[in-house]
Amino acid sequence: MSSPEKAQATTAPTILVGVDLGHSHFDGELGELGLLALSAGLQPVASITCKRRAPDAALFVGSGKADEIKLLAQQLGATEVLFDQSLSPAQQRNLERHLELPVNDRTLLILEIFAQRARSHEGKLQVELARLQYLSTRLVRRWSHLERQRGGIGARGGPGETQIELDRRMIGESIKRTKERLQKLKRQRQTQRRQRERRDTFTISLVGYTNAGKSSLFNAMVNAKAYAADQLFATLDTTTRQFYLADAGRSVSLSDTVGFIRNLPHGLIDAFEATLQEAVDADVLLHVVDASNPHFPEQMQEVNRVLAEIGADGVRQVLVFNKLDAMEPGRSPLQLQDWLDQDGVQTARFFASARTGVGLLGLREHLGQLARRAPMDPANGVQSLDGAEAAS
């Protein structure tokens, strides 16, 4: 895949490929993959889908479908092929030989987008760690930044095992250094978190699927100007602000966090541990849902799955169905309410538009009530929602 700098300036014609393996979440139109590709600076020119009981061990899609992809790429002048699923190192190598084109998968695509969007020092380190961990399973020199780091290794080996060993040592040392730097930043975050606890700060974290409107809601709630855009993964770095809740008679802390997505690479979840810790340690999670997206139930499930994976599934949630202003004609909050009731969802829910401000007053009032009636923990003087009256 192109480097981040080149991706911003060029749009490589790309073939999108998806394989239906019988999973309920398969995106037959590859719409989300197309949005991811555009976010990375690629230009989807065609998509191909097929059904299989299991991936082909050598080519993932089988030789016949691989021939079809190659012919289509030649006809359209595509310079890259992008798979919606994760490929094994062997499948990726075999496909590149067969298609005579660069082949990348969903995992690498997300890593590339994160590399383009990370702004803070910590965010860049987190992305770099995830990229190095991904690369360690490939042992091929795909990125120029690793070539630049090669200078201190010593004598260059030739092709074969000697070069692979050099690659393995270089990547291993880079992973170790990056983990040490992230561990230092994690300790700094823990110190800041303890300071907030000593100040008896009530903490709220925004979580949700990517492009659900978390940053827009954050800006509307705290009157800030954090970066917000109608694109996937517009926010990667956690931003925290204090704002006043009249119903609580006090200020609370609100954090905007990285968005989740289907098949988020585990390496990114691990690498963003420090950032995601904001959700684990929060008193309340505002789970922001894009009400205008017809796939919002699947997106909610994916967010809850990641929250469980990071240990935040026990934190109280408040559902915020955002983007009411973008809902299709004929749909209404009442229909969303009916869906929630039928599905047995007991979580407190609000219907709002961060863009127009509709519904935000009721949300602020509810958060103020939660902050006000949270009992004090006698052990450390910090407010806790354990035992608090259930939200309506």
C-alpha positions in Angstrom: 0.0 0.0 0.0 1.1 3.5 -0.6 2.8 5.4 2.2 0.7 7.8 4.2 2.2 10.8 2.4 1.5 9.4 -1.0 -2.0 8.2 0.0 -3.0 11.8 0.7 -2.0 13.0 -2.7 -2.9 10.1 -5.0 -5.9 7.9 -5.6 -4.7 4.4 -6.6 -7.4 2.5 -8.7 -8.3 -0.4 -6.5 -10.4 -3.6 -6.8 -12.4 -4.5 -3.7 -12.8 -8.2 -2.9 -15.1 -9.7 -0.3 -15.8 -13.4 0.5 -19.1 -14.5 2.1 -18.1 -17.3 4.5 -21.7 -17.6 5.9 -21.3 -14.9 8.5 -24.3 -12.7 9.3 -22.2 -9.5 9.2 -21.0 -9.9 5.7 -21.3 -6.7 3.7 -22.4 -7.8 0.3 -22.0 -4.4 -1.2 -18.6 -3.8 0.4 -19.7 -0.3 1.3 -17.7 0.0 4.5 -14.6 -1.3 2.8 -15.1 1.3 0.1 -15.3 4.1 2.7 -12.2 2.8 4.4 -10.4 2.7 1.0 -11.4 6.3 0.3 -10.2 7.3 3.7 -6.8 5.8 3.0 -6.5 7.7 -0.4 -7.5 4.8 -2.6 -10.0 4.9 -5.4 -12.3 1.9 -5.6 -13.1 1.1 -9.3 -14.9 -2.2 -8.9 -15.9 -4.8 -6.4 -16.1 -8.6 -6.6 -17.8 -10.9 -4.1 -18.1 -14.6 -3.9 -19.3 -17.3 -1.5 -17.2 -20.0 0.0 -17.6 -22.5 2.9 -14.0 -21.8 3.9 -11.1 -19.7 2.6 -8.8 -21.3 0.0 -5.6 -22.2 1.8 -3.4 -20.8 -1.0 -5.4 -17.9 -2.6 -8.2 -17.3 -0.2 -10.7 -17.0 -3.1 -9.5 -20.0 -5.2 -7.7 -20.0 -8.6 -10.8 -19.4 -10.7 -11.9 -16.3 -8.8 -8.3 -15.1 -8.7 -8.2 -15.3 -12.5 -11.4 -13.2 -12.7 -9.9 -10.6 -10.4 -6.7 -10.4 -12.5 -8.7 -9.9 -15.7 -10.9 -7.2 -14.2 -7.9 -5.4 -12.8 -6.2 -5.4 -16.3 -9.4 -4.1 -17.9 -9.8 -1.3 -15.5 -6.2 -0.4 -15.0 -6.3 -1.2 -11.2 -3.0 -0.9 -9.4 -4.0 -2.6 -6.2 -6.4 -5.3 -4.8 -8.0 -4.9 -1.4 -9.6 -7.8 0.5 -12.3 -7.2 3.1 -11.0 -10.1 5.3 -7.6 -10.6 6.9 -5.2 -12.6 4.7 -2.5 -14.9 6.0 1.1 -14.1 5.0 1.1 -17.0 2.6 -2.2 -16.1 1.0 -1.0 -12.5 0.5 2.2 -13.6 -1.2 0.5 -16.2 -3.4 -2.1 -13.6 -4.5 0.5 -11.0 -5.3 2.4 -13.6 -7.5 -0.9 -14.7 -9.2 -2.3 -11.2 -9.8 1.0 -9.5 -10.4 -0.3 -6.6 -8.2 0.1 -5.4 -4.6 -2.5 -7.2 -2.5 -3.6 -5.8 1.0 -6.3 -6.7 3.5 -8.7 -5.0 5.8 -6.2 -5.1 8.7 -3.4 -3.3 6.9 -5.9 -0.8 5.5 -7.1 0.2 9.0 -3.5 0.4 10.2 -2.7 2.8 7.3 -5.6 5.0 8.1 -4.6 5.1 11.7 -1.1 6.0 10.7 -2.4 8.9 8.6 -4.7 10.3 11.3 -2.7 9.9 14.5 -1.6 13.3 15.8 -0.4 12.9 19.4 2.9 11.4 20.3 1.1 8.6 22.1 -1.3 7.9 19.2 1.6 7.7 16.7 3.4 5.2 19.0 0.3 3.1 19.4 -0.1 2.9 15.6 3.5 2.1 15.1 3.4 -0.7 17.5 0.4 -2.3 15.8 2.0 -1.9 12.4 5.2 -3.5 13.6 3.3 -6.4 15.1 1.5 -6.9 11.8 4.7 -6.7 9.9 6.4 -9.2 12.2 4.2 -12.0 10.8 5.1 -11.0 7.2 8.8 -10.4 7.3 8.7 -8.5 4.1 10.0 -4.9 3.7 6.7 -3.2 2.8 7.2 0.2 4.4 9.9 2.8 3.8 10.1 3.8 7.5 11.5 0.5 8.3 14.1 0.8 5.6 15.2 4.1 7.2 15.7 2.4 10.5 18.0 -0.2 9.1 21.1 1.9 9.2 22.4 0.8 12.6 22.1 -3.0 12.1 25.5 -3.4 10.5 26.4 -5.6 7.5 23.6 -6.2 5.1 22.8 -9.8 4.5 21.7 -11.3 1.2 18.3 -12.8 0.4 17.2 -15.9 2.3 17.4 -16.7 6.0 20.1 -14.2 6.8 17.9 -11.3 5.6 14.9 -12.7 7.4 16.8 -13.0 10.6 17.9 -9.3 10.2 14.3 -8.3 9.6 13.1 -10.3 12.6 15.8 -8.8 14.9 15.1 -5.3 13.7 11.3 -5.6 14.1 11.7 -7.2 17.5 13.9 -4.4 18.8 11.5 -1.8 17.4 8.6 -3.5 19.1 10.4 -3.6 22.4 11.4 0.1 22.3 7.9 1.2 21.3 6.3 -0.9 24.1 8.7 0.7 26.6 7.8 4.2 25.5 4.1 3.4 25.6 4.5 2.0 29.1 6.0 5.2 30.2 3.0 7.2 28.8 0.6 4.7 30.4 2.1 5.5 33.8 1.7 9.2 33.1 -2.0 8.6 32.3 -2.5 6.6 35.4 -1.0 9.5 37.4 -3.4 12.0 35.7 -6.3 9.6 36.4 -5.4 9.3 40.1 -5.3 13.1 40.3 -8.8 13.3 38.8 -10.0 10.7 41.4 -8.5 12.8 44.2 -10.4 15.8 42.9 -13.6 13.7 43.0 -14.1 14.0 39.3 -17.1 12.3 37.7 -16.0 10.9 34.4 -17.9 10.2 31.2 -16.5 8.6 28.1 -17.9 8.7 24.5 -17.8 5.3 22.8 -19.3 4.1 19.6 -18.8 2.9 16.0 -16.6 5.0 13.8 -18.3 8.0 12.2 -21.3 7.8 14.6 -20.8 11.4 15.5 -18.9 11.2 18.8 -16.6 14.2 18.2 -19.6 16.3 17.0 -21.5 15.3 20.2 -18.4 16.1 22.2 -18.1 19.5 20.7 -21.8 20.2 21.3 -21.6 19.1 24.9 -18.5 21.0 26.0 -18.6 23.8 23.5 -15.2 22.8 22.1 -13.7 22.7 18.6 -12.2 19.2 18.5 -11.7 17.9 15.0 -14.9 16.3 13.5 -15.5 15.1 10.0 -17.8 12.9 8.1 -15.2 10.1 7.6 -14.1 6.9 9.2 -11.6 7.3 12.1 -11.6 11.1 12.2 -10.6 10.9 15.8 -7.8 8.7 17.1 -6.4 10.7 20.1 -8.4 10.9 23.3 -9.5 14.5 24.2 -10.8 15.3 27.6 -12.7 18.4 28.7 -14.5 19.6 31.8 -18.1 20.9 31.5 -20.7 22.0 34.0 -23.9 20.0 34.7 -26.5 22.2 36.3 -28.5 19.2 37.6 -25.5 17.9 39.4 -24.3 21.3 40.6 -20.8 20.6 39.5 -18.4 20.1 36.6 -17.7 16.6 35.2 -15.1 15.2 32.8 -16.0 14.1 29.3 -13.6 12.1 27.0 -13.8 11.6 23.3 -12.2 8.3 22.3 -11.3 6.3 19.1 -14.2 4.8 17.2 -14.7 1.0 16.8 -15.3 -0.9 13.6 -16.1 -4.4 12.6 -13.0 -6.7 12.7 -10.9 -4.1 14.4 -7.4 -5.6 14.4 -6.6 -7.1 17.8 -3.1 -5.5 17.5 -4.8 -2.1 17.5 -6.9 -3.0 20.5 -3.8 -4.0 22.4 -1.8 -1.0 21.1 -4.5 1.5 22.1 -4.8 0.0 25.6 -3.8 3.3 27.2 -6.4 5.3 25.2 -9.2 2.7 25.7 -8.5 2.7 29.4 -10.5 5.9 29.5 -13.6 3.8 28.8 -12.7 1.2 31.3 -12.3 3.7 34.1 -15.3 5.9 33.3 -18.3 6.2 35.6 -20.6 6.4 32.6 -20.2 5.5 28.9 -22.2 7.5 26.3 -22.6 4.9 23.6 -23.2 7.0 20.5 -25.1 5.3 17.7 -25.6 6.6 14.1 -29.4 6.5 13.9 -29.3 7.1 10.2 -27.3 4.0 9.5 -29.5 1.0 8.6 -26.9 -1.4 10.1 -26.8 0.3 13.5 -27.9 -2.9 15.4 -24.8 -4.7 14.1 -22.6 -1.7 14.9 -23.9 -1.6 18.4 -23.1 -5.3 18.8 -19.6 -4.7 17.6 -19.0 -1.9 20.0 -20.3 -4.0 22.9 -18.0 -6.8 21.8 -14.9 -4.6 21.9 -16.0 -3.1 25.3 -16.2 -6.6 26.7 -12.7 -7.4 25.3 -11.1 -4.4 27.0 -13.0 -5.0 30.3 -15.5 -2.1 30.0 -18.7 -4.2 29.6 -19.5 -3.6 33.3 -19.5 0.2 33.0 -23.0 1.8 33.0 -24.1 2.9 29.5 -26.4 5.6 28.2 -27.4 5.1 24.5 -27.4 8.2 22.4 -29.0 7.7 19.0 -27.4 10.6 17.0 -27.9 12.1 13.6 -31.6 12.4 13.7 -31.3 15.1 11.2 -29.8 12.6 8.7 -32.5 9.9 9.0 -34.3 8.9 5.9 -37.9 10.2 5.5 -40.4 7.8 7.1 -38.0 6.8 9.9 -38.5 8.3 13.3 -37.2 8.0 16.9 -40.4 6.1 17.7 -39.4 3.3 15.4 -36.0 3.2 17.1 -37.8 3.1 20.4 -39.9 0.2 19.2 -36.8 -1.7 18.1 -35.2 -1.2 21.5 -38.3 -2.4 23.4 -38.7 -5.5 21.2 -35.0 -6.3 21.5 -35.2 -6.1 25.3 -32.6 -3.3 25.6 -32.9 -1.9 29.1 -30.3 0.9 28.8 -31.3 4.5 29.2 -31.6 6.0 25.7 -31.8 9.4 24.1 -32.5 10.5 20.6 -30.5 13.5 19.5 -28.7 15.4 16.8 -25.3 16.9 17.7 -25.5 19.0 14.5 -28.8 20.7 15.4 -28.8 20.4 19.2 -32.1 18.4 19.3 -32.3 16.2 22.4 -29.1 17.4 24.1 -30.9 19.2 26.9 -32.5 16.0 28.1 -29.2 14.1 27.8 -27.4 16.7 30.0 -30.2 16.6 32.5 -29.9 12.8 32.7 -26.2 12.9 33.1 -26.5 15.5 35.8 -28.9 13.3 37.7 -26.5 10.4 37.5 -23.6 12.5 38.7 -25.7 14.0 41.6 -27.0 10.7 43.0 -23.9 8.6 42.7 -23.0 7.6 46.3 -19.6 8.4 47.8 -17.2 5.5 48.2 -16.1 5.8 51.8 -12.8 4.0 51.0 -11.4 6.8 48.9 -14.0 9.6 48.8 -14.6 9.0 45.1 -18.1 8.9 43.6 -19.3 5.5 42.3 -22.4 4.5 40.4 -22.4 1.1 42.2 -25.8 0.8 43.9 -27.1 3.9 42.3 -30.7 4.0 41.4 -31.3 2.4 37.9 -31.6 4.9 35.1 -35.0 5.3 33.6 
